C-alpha cells in the first residue's frame, strides 16, 4: 500500500471521528495524524494539536492505541500487524477529550 491521506477533520472537545479501512492479514500498517498535508508534527506547546488514535478490529476489539508519537509530538501514531483480513476501524479524537483544531490522518 502506498502512503495516502485517508481523512481530514477537526474535533470539538469530547468529539471523535470513526473511519473504516480494509486490511490484509499479516500486513503491517502505520496510522498517524499530522497538522498539515506535509505531515508536519503536532507541536505539544500549541493548543488544539494533541490527537489520540484507537484502532479496532471487525469485532470491535481494541487492536492498538496511541496518544503522542514522541515527547515533543502531540500527534498520535501507531503501527500494527493485522491478525486477519477484513474491515478495521480507526477512531480519531483529541487527547483526554480536548478539542483539536485540524488533523490529517495518514495510513501507510
N, C-alpha and C positions, 0 to 999 in steps of 0.2 A: 504494500500500500504506500503510495506517495503521501507525504505530509499535506494536509489541507486544513483550511479554516472551516470548521464544522458549524459554528454558530457564533453570533454576536448578541450581546444583550446588556441589560443593567438589572440591578436587583435592589428594590427598596428594602429597607430594614425588615427582616423576617421573611422575605420572599425567597423562593427557589424556583429554578427552571430545570425541567427534566427533558432529555432528548434520548431517543433510541438510536442505536447503531449496531451493525452486524459484525460479528467476529467469527474467526475460523479457529478451530481447536489447535492448541499447541503453538499459536502465534502470539508474539509479544506486541503489546500496544502501549503507547505513551500518550497520555492526555495531559494537556497543560493549558492554563489560562495566561493571557498576556494583556497589556493595556492598549495595544495598538496592532495594526496589521503587520508591523515589522517585528512582532514578537518580543518587544521590549519588556523587561521585568517590571513587576509592580513594586515600586519603592515603598518600603514599610513605613516611612515617615509621612507619606502623603495620605490624607483621608480618602476614604472611598476606593481603596485599592487592594483590600485584603479578601481574596476569594477562598472558597472551600469546595473541594470536589469529592464526590462519592460515586463509585461505580457499583452497579447491581447486576446480577445475572438474570436470566429469564424468569427464575422463580422468586425474584425479589431478595435473594441473599446478597449481603454486602460482600463485594469482591475486594475492594480497597478504598481507602480514603486518604486525603491529604489536605493540610491547611497551608503550609508555606513550603515552597520549593527549596528555600535556603533561609538562613537567618536574616538576610537583607532583601529577600524577595518574597513579598506577601502574596504573589500569585501562587496558586496551587499547581502541583504537578505530581503525576504518579505513573508507574509502569506496572503492567500485569501481564501474565500469560493466560490466555483463555483456556479454561478447562474443557470446554465443549463449544461446538459451533452453534450459532444462533444469535438471537437478539440480546443485547445488553443495554443498560440504561445508565446515563451519566446525569448526575444532579449537580448544578452549579448554584452556589449561594454565597452570600457574604459570610465571612468567618464570624462565629459567635452571634449570628443573626444581624450583623451590621449591614449597612447599605453599601452597594458597590456602584460607582458612577457608570462605568462601562467596562466590559470584559470581552475578550475574544477567546473562544475555545478552539484548540488545535488537537487533532488526532493524528498521530504518526504510527 
